Amino acid sequence: MNFILQPWQLLFVVFCGWVHRRQMEIIEFQAAEIRFLLDKFGSKHILLSGDQRRLLAVQAHAIGRKALLELTIIFKPDTIAFRVCWPTASYTSQFSEG
């Protein structure tokens, strides 16, 4: 059983590798930007409006709570209104008991 890649398959693999590398470069740049801003401005409290919290919660939900904790981020997962996306055990127990 001979497995030979077709030229279009090889081209597709190369393209996917290039896109992945480009995305990782962008992510690393943005992480460096965030670290710079955190160093410059310190831990000043930033107030978010309800719309901003909802937008961040929707985007954070796509990433996942564990991944958010690993990222260099300005807003911690607990800062964003996660009750909409990740109900806590105490929050869900209030509604499941009664």
C-alpha positions in Angstrom: 0.0 0.0 0.0 1.8 3.1 -1.2 0.8 6.4 0.3 1.9 9.3 -1.9 0.8 12.8 -1.2 -0.8 14.6 -4.1 0.7 18.0 -5.0 -2.4 19.8 -3.7 -2.2 18.0 -0.4 1.4 19.0 0.1 0.5 22.6 -0.8 -2.4 22.5 1.7 -0.1 21.2 4.5 2.5 23.9 3.8 -0.2 26.6 3.7 -1.7 25.4 7.0 1.8 25.5 8.6 2.3 29.0 7.4 -1.0 30.2 8.7 -0.4 28.6 12.1 3.1 30.2 12.3 1.6 33.6 11.4 -1.1 33.3 14.0 1.4 32.3 16.7 3.5 35.4 15.8 0.5 37.6 16.2 -0.4 36.0 19.5 3.1 36.4 20.8 3.2 40.1 19.7 -0.1 40.8 21.5 1.0 39.1 24.6 4.2 41.2 24.6 2.0 44.3 24.1 -0.2 43.4 27.1 2.8 42.7 29.3 4.2 46.1 28.4 1.0 47.9 29.2 0.7 46.0 32.5 4.2 47.0 33.4 3.6 50.6 32.4 0.2 51.2 34.0 0.5 48.7 36.9 -2.6 47.3 38.5 -4.9 50.3 38.1 -8.5 49.4 38.3 -10.2 49.5 34.9 -14.0 49.9 35.0 -16.0 48.0 32.3 -19.5 48.8 31.2 -22.1 46.0 30.9 -21.7 45.8 27.1 -17.9 45.5 27.4 -18.2 42.7 30.0 -20.7 40.9 27.8 -18.5 41.2 24.7 -15.5 39.9 26.7 -17.5 37.1 28.2 -18.7 35.9 24.8 -15.1 36.0 23.4 -13.7 34.4 26.5 -16.3 31.6 26.3 -14.9 30.6 22.9 -11.4 30.3 24.4 -12.3 28.5 27.6 -11.7 29.3 31.3 -8.5 27.1 31.6 -6.9 28.7 28.6 -7.8 32.1 29.8 -6.0 31.4 33.1 -2.8 30.5 31.1 -2.9 33.7 28.9 -1.4 37.0 29.7 -4.5 39.0 30.1 -5.5 42.3 31.6 -8.9 41.1 32.9 -9.0 37.9 34.9 -11.8 35.5 34.2 -13.5 36.5 37.5 -13.5 40.1 36.4 -15.7 39.3 33.4 -19.3 38.4 34.1 -18.9 34.7 33.7 -22.2 33.8 35.2 -23.6 33.9 31.7 -20.9 31.5 30.4 -19.6 29.4 33.3 -22.0 29.2 36.2 -20.3 28.6 39.4 -21.3 25.7 41.7 -22.9 28.0 44.3 -24.8 29.8 41.5 -26.2 26.6 40.0 -27.0 25.1 43.4 -29.4 28.0 44.1 -31.6 27.0 41.2 -31.2 23.2 41.3 -32.4 22.8 44.9 -35.8 24.5 44.6 
